[in-house]
C-alpha cells in the first residue's frame, strides 16, 4: 500500500497504479458536488477591451492587483512546504521538478486522509 494514499473504491487508484493516478483521484474526491471544479476559458473571439457590445462575451471590469510571478511562486511554495516540513527537508534544496518534491507537494495538499 502506498504511504499516504487511500484507495477509493471504483477508481483507477490501486496498488499497481502510478502515484499521479491516486493524486488525481484524491483531488477529484475533494471537490464537492456543489463545486465540481468546472472552469471555462476566456476566448479571444469574445473579448471586448473597452465596452461590451452585441458580439462580446467578456471584458475585464477591474484589476485588483498585479502580482510578480517570482514573488508569487516563492510565497506559494513556502506556504506548501510549511504544511509538511520534514518531508520537504528530506528532499534537500527546493527543486519543484524533482519526484521527491512533487510527492511532498501532493502529501501537503491532499493530506493522508
Buried (B, 14 or more C-beta within 10 A) or exposed (E): EBEBBBBBEEBEBEEEBEBEBBBBBBEEBEEEEEEEEEEEEEEEEEEBEEEEEEEBEEBEEEEEEEEEEEEEEEEEBEEBBEBBEEBBEEBEEEEEEEEEBBBBBBBBBBEEE
